[in-house]
Amino acid sequence: MLAEADATVPHGSGNSMMSRNNYFNKNPDSSISMSKMDVIIPFSPDVPCDNNGQRMWWAFLASSMVTFFGGLFIILLWRTLKYLWTVCCHCNIKKKEAQKVNNPANSQVADGTAKGPDEKDEVVPASEVGWMTSVKDWAGVMISAQTLTGRVLVVLVFALSIGALGIYFIDSSDPIESCQNFYKDFTLQIDMFFNVFFLLYFGLRFIAANDKLWFWLEVNSVVDFFTVPPVFVSVYLNRSWLGLRFLRALRLIQFSEILQFLNILKTSNSIKLVNLCSIFISTWLTAAGFIHLVENSGDPWENFQNSQSLSYWECVYLLMVTMSTVGYGDVYAKTTLGRLFMVFFILGGLAMFARYVPEIAALILNRKKYGGSYNSTRGRKHIVVCGHITLESVSNFLKDFLHKDRDDVNVEIVFLHNISPNLELEALFKRHFTQVEFYQGSVLNPHDLARVKIESADACLILANKYCPDPDAEDASNIMRVISIKNYSPKIRIITQMLQYHNKAHLLNIPSWNWKEGDDAICLAELKAGFIAQSCLAQGLSTMLANLFSMRSFIEIEEDTWQKYYLEGVANEMYTEYLSSAFVGLSFPAVCELCYVKLKLLLIAIENKSELGESRSRKRILINPGNHVKMQEGTLGFFIASDAKEVKRAFFYCKACHDDITDPKRIKKCGCKRLEDEHPSTLSPKKKQRNGGMRNSPNNSPNMMSRHDPLVIPGNEQMENMDMNMKQYDSTGMFHWCPSKEIEKVILTRSEASMTVLSGHVVVCIFGDVTSALVGLRNLVMPLRASNFHYHELKPIVFVGSLEYLRREWETLHNFPKVSILPGTPLSRADLRAVNINLCDMCVILSANQNNIDDASLQDKECILASLNIKSMQFDDSIGLLQANSQGFTPPGMDRSSPDSSPVHGLARQASVTTGANIPIITELVNDSNVQFLDQDDDDDPDTELYLTQPFACGTAFAVSVLDSLMSATYFNDNILTLIRTLVTGGATPELEALLAEENALQGGYSTPQTLANRDRCRVAQLALYDGPFADLGDGGCYGDLFCKALKTYNMLCFGIYRLRDAHLATPSQCTKRYVITNPPYEFELVPTDLIFCLMQFDHNAGQSRTSLSHSSHSSHSSSKKSSSVHSIPTTNRQNRSSKAREAGHKQNATRMNRMSQERKWFTDEPENAYPRNIQIKPMSTHMANQVNQYKSTSSLIPPIREVEDEC
């Protein structure tokens, strides 16, 4: 029998083998007999504490089964009895109701009482229902996470479940069934404590459950059934069965809920990641526990003879290689139960593995790549850039922000966007990885703002989508971003791009928005229209200003071509620096001349500080002020230079140390400067660090351009003679104003426009309809109606386009004088001829439909077609030649009718026909690459950058993309945006913006000394070199000599040249195109056909003697006056007036030669009075476009000024 028993023992290893050996050593004479009881209670010698070698696993399993099925039976029985009781009660109620209906009197007598109609039988006492409900509510609160107690209890149950699972991991190294004393086994005691707690929690859950049946079948309930009762059985039997305690691993599924209760998980990605991981791990561990149980126990019908010894972690390994379909074969299931389980587990486990693992990997990798938080570097600032983050916007921003010409950009750029970057944008970030970081998130989420450390950022920059189909929606999005950022950190400096001018008013509604602290809104529509308007006053100025505020690298060209001189000017930018104390007490012209001649710097403006009273001062930006402005200590200067290091010369200059130095590169910090540095400076180190100066107060901004106080203005005596009761200007005094007019009064038909004989005007060709977004034509008109022009100097403006679209814009235009509308289309040559486009000073081509087209190459199709259409037109000279003066080919003062002026400097003109190619045009483009289609005779490559193309260099094309650089310029310099808005908008101020936000229209104001003083500001003009006192310099002279002479004599500040493209060629050329040269060097050689960009002082007396104007059709002044009044007279009167004008022109023709022979006297010697006095108008019958500008007789000469009143 002993041999037979020994043959039935499985050949195991480990603890099981040792137990069997010990058992046989203790009982050598025992005999083992197989009986019927052994089939029910299988024999196993693996249990060392049982002399009979019997397993008791069935007792542990039976306790769980009895509990589960017993409770299920009781619940079902209760429901059945309750249902039967309800049915019976329902039948009794129906029977009683039937008795009441048949015999109501008897029923009342039988009851003993008579109930009213509203009384009802009480079925259940109210006190009993309230008690049960309160207990149930209390239990529900205890197990929920709505209260602190509930959250603590839920977290505690989860923690104890994980603890019980840990005890299972420890006990898994012991045999499946072993004899353990409860009083001596510490782990069993802890496990008992945990399970008692789980039992109490189970009772709470049972009481709070609404549906007891579904509660009994829940996963957590099943886990309790198969883990709690076996513990009590183990205490009673002094045995331990590992059993189904592995089911505690299913509690891990609730891990994400626990973390959410604790506010640890807040984002959807993190919640999803924890959910996937917890489900995967809990399923894995639970399945491994089942394999561990059956493989170490064996099959019951085999009397546990086919078991094998596997540790729990070997089972975990087996399940992983099975799910991944690898299956090395080193570990495998031997029992029938194990193999059967593996068959079904492969189906579900493989599906789970294939679905969960890749998703988990994607979430983890994505989180590591663009998640996390920004870690700031000590001693290094950072900015946050958000909004429209694309490859184009980011590349343009980084190209300008990280330009090498900037002085030590020690700033880290943090991009925040809710969409992960594509491969191209990601490659761009990697190229700048030392200074650029990207985080995925939204500025509307405070958590994401905390990740990028927005509270410690130096500034936040918001980029706008310039090509969006709905500009108002884009502005609304950016305004919401500003609100979110300001709500999180009110003191953060924000620079945002806005598309529409009227949307800037919404920023003023944000309480923490503060212009004084550096918050700025760059309105692209406002600045774009302002740049184009300045080109109407001085062609090519838009290109020059765009290049000045953009960072361009110097490109050296050896060949003597126009590109060489253009690119030398492109390398100049605008910088600011504090002036040295050596300049204190000097006048602005003296300092400007010293900086240009000795330091090779061009000073164009300063920030002046004036005292208003006790402890109060006002800072103003003065552009080219006069001799009366003296330099003060700590004056901030605005310079044009090639890089920031050159501008340092103005700060380091010392008269004692650098007076004899001729090489400006040797001007560096001297000993005197070091001595000054030892004493505290009045300048703020923070502002000096930014190289931008102190912020200009917006409250004083209307006088930014003012050169004088109201009581000391030269020529101020004219104010006393003005009608103070007449409203000629708006309430701020910055713009010309007239009472609002109905649009029908300014509409011209083709015949009316033809009879008006417009000349010297501005034609605005606009494409748009009722569905197009508004481009903001007010921003185009405002610079042309600035108050520093006299009324007779204003150019008439004629809009050609859809009347439905212009009606939508008219609300913002009805208070401007000399504005007309010709309903039609810019593609119609009849409409263009009706407005005399060949006699205009500038033709502007705009489109409001550009952003409604998906194909980028077709966005500018309307503007390109209109431009090519105009250039291909031919004009008869019966009315007059094209005004070459507006193109700058023939300077004012030269009469083309003279025999020696037929070919002007090699430019042969046809006698009777001129072409549309000579018409001055500026075309707005959306897509930079479309600039190649504007000029058919250029050789620009399609991949050439916009600023290197010929149309842009000539000032005939403008794209809104050039304004992207203003974001960087504004960040590095607080006053740059103020300066550029002062230059291009005609004087728009924050106060004016507040007024427009209230009423959306300019309000007229009475002329007072304060408002009239606002007219005294500089304007841009073009100076012709063909004639006048500078004629000797125009033929081979040096630009530096011209600069000094104009500055000393007439207070005119020259800053660039507008030169014929082929002026450098020895042979005459038919090309009439010009290009821009910015800030030429001192020794730059001039040619007679050059036009000089200059800043000219305001003329107070130019409009006094001009009491009447001749109605010459070729005069810009007469035509402007005529066009402004033509809408207020009947059509028949217009014809009579036109015929009278022609008669007057014939009378004046007889005296034309006499006027030409007279000596031309131009200006006085006084710099403050350098302005035109009288303007004689030439007749139209001479068939010529140039006029001779005659001025009041004075004692000396000044060159003719190509400005607004001379462009005709």
ZIDALIN-V555724 format. One record per backbone hydrogen bond with DSSP energy under -1.0 kcal/mol. NH is the residue of the N-H (numbers start at 1). CO is the residue of the C=O. Records with the same first field share a line. If there is no record, write none. Layout:
# ZIDALIN-V555724
NH = CO / CO
This chain:
# ZIDALIN-V555724
5 = 1
6 = 2
7 = 3
12 = 10
18 = 14
19 = 15
20 = 16
21 = 17
22 = 18
23 = 19
24 = 20
25 = 21
26 = 22
27 = 23
40 = 36
41 = 37
44 = 53
50 = 47
53 = 50
55 = 42
59 = 56
60 = 56
61 = 57
62 = 58
63 = 59
64 = 60
65 = 61
66 = 62
67 = 63
68 = 64
69 = 65
70 = 66
71 = 67
72 = 68
73 = 69
74 = 70
75 = 71
76 = 72
77 = 73
78 = 74
79 = 75
80 = 76
81 = 77
82 = 78
83 = 79
84 = 80
85 = 81
86 = 82
87 = 83
88 = 84
89 = 85
90 = 86
91 = 87
92 = 88
93 = 89
94 = 90
95 = 91
96 = 92
97 = 93
98 = 94
99 = 95
100 = 96
101 = 97
102 = 98
103 = 99
107 = 103
108 = 104
109 = 105
110 = 106
111 = 107
112 = 108
129 = 125
130 = 126
131 = 127
132 = 128
133 = 129
134 = 130
135 = 131
136 = 132
137 = 133
138 = 134
139 = 135
140 = 136
141 = 137
142 = 138
143 = 139
151 = 147
152 = 148
153 = 149
154 = 150
155 = 151
156 = 152
157 = 153
158 = 154
159 = 155
160 = 156
161 = 157
162 = 158
163 = 159
164 = 160
165 = 161
166 = 162
167 = 163
168 = 164
169 = 165
170 = 166
171 = 167
172 = 168
173 = 170
174 = 171
178 = 240
185 = 181
189 = 185
190 = 186
191 = 187
192 = 188
193 = 189
194 = 190
195 = 191
196 = 192
197 = 193
198 = 194
199 = 195
200 = 196
201 = 197
202 = 198
203 = 199
204 = 200
205 = 201
206 = 202
207 = 203
208 = 204
209 = 205
215 = 211
216 = 212
217 = 213
218 = 215
222 = 218
223 = 219
224 = 220
225 = 221
226 = 222
228 = 224
231 = 228
232 = 228
233 = 229
234 = 230
235 = 231
236 = 232
237 = 233
238 = 234
239 = 234
240 = 178
242 = 176
245 = 242
247 = 244
248 = 245
249 = 246
250 = 247
251 = 248
252 = 249
253 = 250
254 = 251
255 = 252
258 = 254
259 = 255
260 = 256
261 = 257
262 = 258
263 = 260
264 = 259
265 = 259
271 = 267
272 = 268
273 = 269
274 = 270
275 = 271
276 = 272
277 = 273
278 = 274
279 = 275
280 = 276
281 = 277
282 = 278
283 = 279
284 = 280
285 = 281
286 = 282
287 = 283
288 = 284
289 = 285
290 = 286
291 = 287
292 = 288
293 = 289
294 = 290
295 = 291
296 = 292
297 = 293
298 = 294
303 = 300
304 = 299
305 = 302
308 = 295
315 = 311
316 = 312
317 = 313
318 = 314
319 = 315
320 = 316
321 = 317
322 = 318
323 = 319
324 = 320
325 = 322
326 = 321
327 = 321
339 = 335
340 = 336
341 = 337
342 = 338
343 = 339
344 = 340
345 = 341
346 = 342
348 = 344
349 = 345
350 = 346
351 = 347
352 = 348
353 = 349
354 = 350
355 = 351
356 = 352
357 = 353
360 = 356
361 = 357
362 = 358
363 = 359
364 = 360
365 = 361
366 = 362
367 = 363
368 = 364
369 = 365
370 = 366
371 = 367
374 = 451
380 = 377
381 = 410
383 = 412
384 = 459
385 = 414
386 = 461
388 = 463
389 = 387
394 = 390
395 = 391
396 = 392
397 = 393
398 = 394
399 = 395
400 = 396
401 = 397
402 = 398
403 = 400
406 = 403
408 = 406
410 = 408
412 = 381
413 = 435
414 = 383
415 = 437
416 = 385
417 = 439
426 = 422
427 = 423
428 = 424
429 = 425
430 = 426
431 = 427
433 = 430
435 = 432
436 = 432
437 = 413
439 = 415
440 = 370
441 = 417
445 = 442
449 = 445
450 = 446
451 = 447
452 = 448
453 = 450
454 = 449
458 = 382
460 = 493
461 = 384
462 = 495
463 = 386
468 = 465
474 = 470
475 = 471
476 = 472
477 = 473
478 = 474
479 = 475
480 = 476
481 = 477
482 = 478
483 = 479
484 = 480
485 = 481
486 = 482
487 = 483
488 = 484
489 = 485
492 = 489
495 = 460
496 = 520
497 = 462
498 = 522
504 = 501
506 = 503
507 = 504
509 = 506
510 = 507
513 = 510
518 = 515
519 = 514
520 = 494
522 = 496
524 = 498
527 = 523
528 = 524
529 = 525
530 = 526
531 = 527
532 = 528
533 = 529
534 = 530
535 = 531
536 = 532
538 = 534
541 = 538
544 = 540
545 = 541
546 = 542
547 = 543
548 = 544
549 = 545
561 = 559
565 = 561
566 = 562
567 = 563
568 = 564
569 = 565
570 = 566
571 = 567
572 = 569
573 = 641
574 = 548
575 = 639
577 = 637
579 = 635
580 = 650
583 = 580
584 = 581
585 = 631
586 = 583
588 = 629
591 = 587
592 = 588
593 = 589
594 = 590
595 = 591
596 = 592
597 = 593
598 = 594
599 = 594
601 = 595
602 = 640
604 = 638
605 = 638
606 = 622
607 = 636
608 = 620
610 = 618
612 = 616
613 = 616
616 = 613
618 = 610
620 = 608
622 = 606
624 = 604
629 = 626
631 = 586
635 = 632
637 = 577
638 = 605
639 = 575
640 = 602
641 = 573
644 = 405
649 = 646
650 = 647
652 = 648
653 = 649
658 = 654
666 = 663
667 = 664
668 = 666
674 = 670
675 = 671
676 = 672
677 = 673
679 = 676
688 = 684
689 = 685
690 = 686
692 = 687
700 = 697
703 = 700
704 = 701
707 = 1016
712 = 709
716 = 713
718 = 715
719 = 716
726 = 723
730 = 735
731 = 1003
733 = 730
736 = 785
737 = 728
738 = 815
745 = 742
746 = 743
748 = 821
753 = 749
754 = 750
755 = 751
756 = 752
760 = 839
762 = 796
763 = 842
764 = 798
765 = 844
766 = 800
767 = 846
779 = 776
781 = 777
782 = 778
785 = 782
787 = 734
789 = 786
793 = 790
794 = 791
797 = 818
798 = 762
799 = 820
800 = 764
801 = 822
806 = 802
807 = 803
809 = 805
810 = 806
812 = 809
813 = 810
814 = 810
816 = 813
820 = 797
821 = 746
822 = 799
824 = 801
828 = 825
832 = 828
833 = 829
834 = 830
835 = 831
836 = 833
837 = 832
839 = 836
841 = 761
842 = 761
843 = 920
844 = 763
845 = 922
846 = 765
848 = 767
852 = 849
858 = 855
859 = 856
861 = 858
864 = 860
865 = 861
866 = 862
867 = 863
868 = 864
869 = 865
870 = 866
871 = 867
872 = 868
873 = 870
875 = 914
877 = 912
884 = 882
886 = 883
888 = 884
889 = 884
893 = 1187
894 = 891
898 = 895
901 = 898
902 = 899
904 = 907
907 = 904
914 = 875
916 = 873
918 = 915
919 = 916
922 = 843
923 = 956
924 = 845
925 = 958
930 = 927
931 = 928
932 = 929
933 = 930
934 = 931
944 = 941
948 = 945
949 = 946
953 = 949
954 = 950
956 = 951
958 = 923
962 = 959
963 = 960
964 = 961
966 = 963
967 = 964
969 = 965
970 = 966
971 = 967
972 = 968
973 = 969
979 = 975
980 = 976
981 = 977
982 = 978
983 = 979
984 = 980
985 = 981
993 = 989
994 = 990
995 = 991
996 = 992
997 = 993
998 = 994
999 = 995
1000 = 996
1005 = 729
1012 = 1008
1013 = 1009
1015 = 1012
1016 = 1013
1017 = 1015
1019 = 1096
1021 = 1094
1022 = 1202
1023 = 1092
1024 = 1200
1025 = 1090
1031 = 1028
1034 = 1030
1036 = 1086
1037 = 1033
1039 = 1084
1040 = 1082
1042 = 1038
1043 = 1039
1044 = 1040
1045 = 1041
1046 = 1042
1047 = 1043
1048 = 1044
1049 = 1045
1050 = 1046
1052 = 1046
1053 = 1095
1055 = 1093
1057 = 1077
1058 = 1091
1059 = 1075
1061 = 1073
1063 = 1060
1065 = 1062
1075 = 1059
1076 = 953
1077 = 1057
1079 = 1055
1084 = 1081
1086 = 1037
1090 = 1087
1091 = 1058
1092 = 1023
1093 = 1056
1094 = 1021
1095 = 1053
1096 = 1019
1104 = 1101
1107 = 1105
1112 = 1110
1115 = 1112
1119 = 1115
1120 = 1116
1121 = 1117
1122 = 1118
1123 = 1119
1124 = 1120
1126 = 1122
1128 = 1125
1134 = 1130
1135 = 1131
1136 = 1132
1137 = 1133
1138 = 1134
1139 = 1135
1140 = 1136
1141 = 1137
1142 = 1138
1143 = 1139
1144 = 1140
1145 = 1141
1146 = 1142
1147 = 1143
1148 = 1144
1149 = 1145
1152 = 1149
1155 = 1151
1156 = 1152
1157 = 1153
1169 = 1166
1170 = 1167
1171 = 1169
1183 = 1180
1202 = 1022
1203 = 1201
1207 = 1203
1208 = 1206
